[in-house]
Amino acid sequence: MVRPLQGDVETFEPYNMERFWTLAEHRHVYVDLRPEQAGHAMLTLLVDHDAFLAVGHRTGIEPESEET
């Protein structure tokens, strides 16, 4: 479970069924709630692209494709 820093509530609510947390600089979590699909939501992680790929490369993980 991802928790906001310092126990704060969501950073902001873009729309009624969306939540957005800023975890740290260049690190965010966006959740699109989908109550019509019980137990389902779309989760998007927003991270520093180059840093994320560098960590993957160092651990032998390469992206199948990229979309920026």
N, CA, C and O atoms as a GROMACS GRO file, in nm:
protein
  272
    1MET      N    1   0.084  -0.118   0.000
    1MET     CA    2   0.000   0.000   0.000
    1MET      C    3   0.089   0.124   0.000
    1MET      O    4   0.180   0.136   0.083
    2VAL      N    5   0.063   0.215  -0.092
    2VAL     CA    6   0.139   0.340  -0.100
    2VAL      C    7   0.071   0.443  -0.012
    2VAL      O    8  -0.049   0.467  -0.024
    3ARG      N    9   0.149   0.504   0.076
    3ARG     CA   10   0.094   0.606   0.166
    3ARG      C   11   0.157   0.741   0.133
    3ARG      O   12   0.276   0.748   0.101
    4PRO      N   13   0.080   0.848   0.141
    4PRO     CA   14   0.137   0.980   0.120
    4PRO      C   15   0.239   1.011   0.229
    4PRO      O   16   0.232   0.955   0.338
    5LEU      N   17   0.333   1.098   0.200
    5LEU     CA   18   0.433   1.137   0.299
    5LEU      C   19   0.367   1.202   0.419
    5LEU      O   20   0.268   1.273   0.404
    6GLN      N   21   0.419   1.179   0.536
    6GLN     CA   22   0.377   1.240   0.661
    6GLN      C   23   0.229   1.217   0.690
    6GLN      O   24   0.170   1.292   0.767
    7GLY      N   25   0.168   1.115   0.630
    7GLY     CA   26   0.029   1.083   0.657
    7GLY      C   27  -0.071   1.181   0.599
    7GLY      O   28  -0.189   1.178   0.634
    8ASP      N   29  -0.025   1.268   0.511
    8ASP     CA   30  -0.116   1.366   0.451
    8ASP      C   31  -0.219   1.299   0.363
    8ASP      O   32  -0.199   1.187   0.316
    9VAL      N   33  -0.329   1.367   0.341
    9VAL     CA   34  -0.429   1.320   0.246
    9VAL      C   35  -0.376   1.344   0.105
    9VAL      O   36  -0.263   1.392   0.090
   10GLU      N   37  -0.452   1.310   0.005
   10GLU     CA   38  -0.408   1.327  -0.133
   10GLU      C   39  -0.354   1.468  -0.154
   10GLU      O   40  -0.400   1.564  -0.093
   11THR      N   41  -0.255   1.478  -0.243
   11THR     CA   42  -0.200   1.608  -0.278
   11THR      C   43  -0.309   1.695  -0.338
   11THR      O   44  -0.322   1.812  -0.302
   12PHE      N   45  -0.387   1.638  -0.429
   12PHE     CA   46  -0.506   1.705  -0.480
   12PHE      C   47  -0.594   1.603  -0.551
   12PHE      O   48  -0.548   1.494  -0.585
   13GLU      N   49  -0.718   1.639  -0.572
   13GLU     CA   50  -0.814   1.554  -0.642
   13GLU      C   51  -0.845   1.620  -0.775
   13GLU      O   52  -0.926   1.713  -0.780
   14PRO      N   53  -0.782   1.574  -0.885
   14PRO     CA   54  -0.806   1.638  -1.015
   14PRO      C   55  -0.953   1.637  -1.056
   14PRO      O   56  -1.005   1.737  -1.104
   15TYR      N   57  -1.018   1.525  -1.037
   15TYR     CA   58  -1.160   1.510  -1.068
   15TYR      C   59  -1.222   1.422  -0.960
   15TYR      O   60  -1.150   1.369  -0.875
   16ASN      N   61  -1.350   1.407  -0.963
   16ASN     CA   62  -1.423   1.334  -0.859
   16ASN      C   63  -1.369   1.194  -0.834
   16ASN      O   64  -1.361   1.152  -0.719
   17MET      N   65  -1.332   1.121  -0.938
   17MET     CA   66  -1.292   0.981  -0.922
   17MET      C   67  -1.141   0.962  -0.942
   17MET      O   68  -1.098   0.852  -0.977
   18GLU      N   69  -1.062   1.065  -0.921
   18GLU     CA   70  -0.918   1.056  -0.938
   18GLU      C   71  -0.848   1.105  -0.813
   18GLU      O   72  -0.897   1.194  -0.744
   19ARG      N   73  -0.733   1.048  -0.784
   19ARG     CA   74  -0.652   1.089  -0.669
   19ARG      C   75  -0.508   1.102  -0.716
   19ARG      O   76  -0.463   1.030  -0.804
   20PHE      N   77  -0.436   1.194  -0.656
   20PHE     CA   78  -0.298   1.221  -0.696
   20PHE      C   79  -0.215   1.249  -0.571
   20PHE      O   80  -0.250   1.336  -0.492
   21TRP      N   81  -0.106   1.174  -0.553
   21TRP     CA   82  -0.016   1.195  -0.440
   21TRP      C   83   0.122   1.231  -0.492
   21TRP      O   84   0.170   1.171  -0.588
   22THR      N   85   0.186   1.327  -0.431
   22THR     CA   86   0.326   1.355  -0.455
   22THR      C   87   0.402   1.290  -0.340
   22THR      O   88   0.386   1.328  -0.224
   23LEU      N   89   0.485   1.190  -0.373
   23LEU     CA   90   0.558   1.115  -0.272
   23LEU      C   91   0.692   1.179  -0.240
   23LEU      O   92   0.736   1.180  -0.126
   24ALA      N   93   0.756   1.234  -0.343
   24ALA     CA   94   0.885   1.301  -0.329
   24ALA      C   95   0.908   1.376  -0.460
   24ALA      O   96   0.827   1.367  -0.552
   25GLU      N   97   1.016   1.450  -0.469
   25GLU     CA   98   1.044   1.523  -0.592
   25GLU      C   99   1.051   1.426  -0.710
   25GLU      O  100   1.124   1.327  -0.704
   26HIS      N  101   0.978   1.455  -0.815
   26HIS     CA  102   0.973   1.374  -0.937
   26HIS      C  103   0.918   1.234  -0.914
   26HIS      O  104   0.949   1.142  -0.990
   27ARG      N  105   0.837   1.215  -0.809
   27ARG     CA  106   0.778   1.084  -0.780
   27ARG      C  107   0.633   1.104  -0.739
   27ARG      O  108   0.604   1.164  -0.635
   28HIS      N  109   0.543   1.055  -0.822
   28HIS     CA  110   0.401   1.077  -0.800
   28HIS      C  111   0.323   0.948  -0.826
   28HIS      O  112   0.369   0.860  -0.899
   29VAL      N  113   0.206   0.939  -0.767
   29VAL     CA  114   0.114   0.828  -0.791
   29VAL      C  115  -0.020   0.888  -0.828
   29VAL      O  116  -0.071   0.977  -0.758
   30TYR      N  117  -0.078   0.840  -0.937
   30TYR     CA  118  -0.209   0.884  -0.982
   30TYR      C  119  -0.300   0.761  -0.987
   30TYR      O  120  -0.262   0.658  -1.044
   31VAL      N  121  -0.418   0.771  -0.928
   31VAL     CA  122  -0.513   0.659  -0.927
   31VAL      C  123  -0.646   0.707  -0.984
   31VAL      O  124  -0.701   0.808  -0.942
   32ASP      N  125  -0.695   0.631  -1.081
   32ASP     CA  126  -0.827   0.655  -1.141
   32ASP      C  127  -0.920   0.549  -1.082
   32ASP      O  128  -0.913   0.432  -1.120
   33LEU      N  129  -1.007   0.590  -0.991
   33LEU     CA  130  -1.100   0.497  -0.925
   33LEU      C  131  -1.206   0.452  -1.025
   33LEU      O  132  -1.258   0.533  -1.102
   34ARG      N  133  -1.238   0.325  -1.023
   34ARG     CA  134  -1.336   0.269  -1.117
   34ARG      C  135  -1.436   0.181  -1.040
   34ARG      O  136  -1.426   0.059  -1.045
   35PRO      N  137  -1.530   0.244  -0.970
   35PRO     CA  138  -1.623   0.167  -0.886
   35PRO      C  139  -1.711   0.069  -0.964
   35PRO      O  140  -1.758  -0.029  -0.907
   36GLU      N  141  -1.733   0.095  -1.091
   36GLU     CA  142  -1.815   0.002  -1.171
   36GLU      C  143  -1.744  -0.131  -1.190
   36GLU      O  144  -1.805  -0.229  -1.232
   37GLN      N  145  -1.615  -0.134  -1.161
   37GLN     CA  146  -1.537  -0.257  -1.167
   37GLN      C  147  -1.483  -0.280  -1.026
   37GLN      O  148  -1.368  -0.248  -0.998
   38ALA      N  149  -1.566  -0.335  -0.940
   38ALA     CA  150  -1.532  -0.351  -0.798
   38ALA      C  151  -1.391  -0.406  -0.780
   38ALA      O  152  -1.354  -0.507  -0.840
   39GLY      N  153  -1.315  -0.339  -0.697
   39GLY     CA  154  -1.179  -0.382  -0.669
   39GLY      C  155  -1.078  -0.340  -0.774
   39GLY      O  156  -0.963  -0.381  -0.768
   40HIS      N  157  -1.121  -0.260  -0.871
   40HIS     CA  158  -1.032  -0.222  -0.979
   40HIS      C  159  -1.007  -0.072  -0.982
   40HIS      O  160  -1.094   0.008  -0.947
   41ALA      N  161  -0.890  -0.037  -1.023
   41ALA     CA  162  -0.853   0.102  -1.046
   41ALA      C  163  -0.735   0.101  -1.142
   41ALA      O  164  -0.666   0.000  -1.156
   42MET      N  165  -0.712   0.213  -1.207
   42MET     CA  166  -0.595   0.227  -1.292
   42MET      C  167  -0.492   0.305  -1.212
   42MET      O  168  -0.522   0.413  -1.160
   43LEU      N  169  -0.373   0.253  -1.201
   43LEU     CA  170  -0.266   0.315  -1.125
   43LEU      C  171  -0.157   0.360  -1.221
   43LEU      O  172  -0.112   0.282  -1.305
   44THR      N  173  -0.114   0.484  -1.209
   44THR     CA  174  -0.007   0.537  -1.291
   44THR      C  175   0.101   0.592  -1.200
   44THR      O  176   0.073   0.671  -1.110
   45LEU      N  177   0.224   0.550  -1.222
   45LEU     CA  178   0.338   0.603  -1.148
   45LEU      C  179   0.407   0.705  -1.236
   45LEU      O  180   0.437   0.678  -1.352
   46LEU      N  181   0.432   0.822  -1.182
   46LEU     CA  182   0.503   0.926  -1.254
   46LEU      C  183   0.638   0.943  -1.187
   46LEU      O  184   0.646   0.982  -1.070
   47VAL      N  185   0.745   0.914  -1.261
   47VAL     CA  186   0.879   0.917  -1.205
   47VAL      C  187   0.973   0.989  -1.301
   47VAL      O  188   0.936   1.017  -1.415
   48ASP      N  189   1.091   1.018  -1.255
   48ASP     CA  190   1.195   1.074  -1.341
   48ASP      C  191   1.233   0.967  -1.443
   48ASP      O  192   1.290   0.864  -1.406
   49HIS      N  193   1.203   0.990  -1.567
   49HIS     CA  194   1.218   0.891  -1.674
   49HIS      C  195   1.360   0.837  -1.684
   49HIS      O  196   1.380   0.716  -1.684
   50ASP      N  197   1.459   0.926  -1.692
   50ASP     CA  198   1.597   0.882  -1.710
   50ASP      C  199   1.648   0.804  -1.588
   50ASP      O  200   1.717   0.704  -1.603
   51ALA      N  201   1.614   0.851  -1.469
   51ALA     CA  202   1.657   0.782  -1.348
   51ALA      C  203   1.592   0.644  -1.339
   51ALA      O  204   1.658   0.547  -1.301
   52PHE      N  205   1.466   0.634  -1.374
   52PHE     CA  206   1.394   0.507  -1.371
   52PHE      C  207   1.459   0.406  -1.467
   52PHE      O  208   1.482   0.291  -1.430
   53LEU      N  209   1.489   0.450  -1.589
   53LEU     CA  210   1.552   0.361  -1.686
   53LEU      C  211   1.693   0.322  -1.643
   53LEU      O  212   1.736   0.209  -1.667
   54ALA      N  213   1.766   0.415  -1.580
   54ALA     CA  214   1.902   0.385  -1.535
   54ALA      C  215   1.902   0.277  -1.428
   54ALA      O  216   1.987   0.188  -1.431
   55VAL      N  217   1.809   0.282  -1.336
   55VAL     CA  218   1.799   0.178  -1.233
   55VAL      C  219   1.767   0.044  -1.297
   55VAL      O  220   1.828  -0.057  -1.263
   56GLY      N  221   1.674   0.043  -1.389
   56GLY     CA  222   1.641  -0.081  -1.460
   56GLY      C  223   1.760  -0.137  -1.534
   56GLY      O  224   1.786  -0.257  -1.528
   57HIS      N  225   1.832  -0.051  -1.604
   57HIS     CA  226   1.949  -0.095  -1.680
   57HIS      C  227   2.055  -0.157  -1.589
   57HIS      O  228   2.113  -0.260  -1.622
   58ARG      N  229   2.079  -0.094  -1.474
   58ARG     CA  230   2.178  -0.147  -1.378
   58ARG      C  231   2.137  -0.284  -1.325
   58ARG      O  232   2.223  -0.364  -1.288
   59THR      N  233   2.008  -0.313  -1.320
   59THR     CA  234   1.962  -0.441  -1.267
   59THR      C  235   1.928  -0.541  -1.378
   59THR      O  236   1.876  -0.649  -1.351
   60GLY      N  237   1.959  -0.504  -1.502
   60GLY     CA  238   1.937  -0.596  -1.614
   60GLY      C  239   1.795  -0.594  -1.670
   60GLY      O  240   1.757  -0.685  -1.744
   61ILE      N  241   1.717  -0.495  -1.635
   61ILE     CA  242   1.580  -0.486  -1.685
   61ILE      C  243   1.574  -0.378  -1.792
   61ILE      O  244   1.610  -0.263  -1.766
   62GLU      N  245   1.530  -0.414  -1.910
   62GLU     CA  246   1.518  -0.320  -2.020
   62GLU      C  247   1.372  -0.310  -2.063
   62GLU      O  248   1.302  -0.412  -2.064
   63PRO      N  249   1.324  -0.192  -2.098
   63PRO     CA  250   1.185  -0.178  -2.140
   63PRO      C  251   1.160  -0.246  -2.275
   63PRO      O  252   1.245  -0.245  -2.364
   64GLU      N  253   1.044  -0.305  -2.288
   64GLU     CA  254   1.005  -0.363  -2.416
   64GLU      C  255   0.973  -0.252  -2.514
   64GLU      O  256   1.003  -0.262  -2.633
   65SER      N  257   0.912  -0.145  -2.463
   65SER     CA  258   0.884  -0.028  -2.545
   65SER      C  259   0.878   0.092  -2.451
   65SER      O  260   0.869   0.075  -2.329
   66GLU      N  261   0.883   0.211  -2.506
   66GLU     CA  262   0.877   0.334  -2.427
   66GLU      C  263   0.773   0.426  -2.484
   66GLU      O  264   0.756   0.436  -2.606
   67GLU      N  265   0.704   0.495  -2.395
   67GLU     CA  266   0.608   0.597  -2.434
   67GLU      C  267   0.626   0.714  -2.339
   67GLU      O  268   0.607   0.698  -2.218
   68THR      N  269   0.664   0.828  -2.390
   68THR     CA  270   0.684   0.944  -2.303
   68THR      C  271   0.595   1.059  -2.348
   68THR      O  272   0.597   1.166  -2.288
   0.00000   0.00000   0.00000
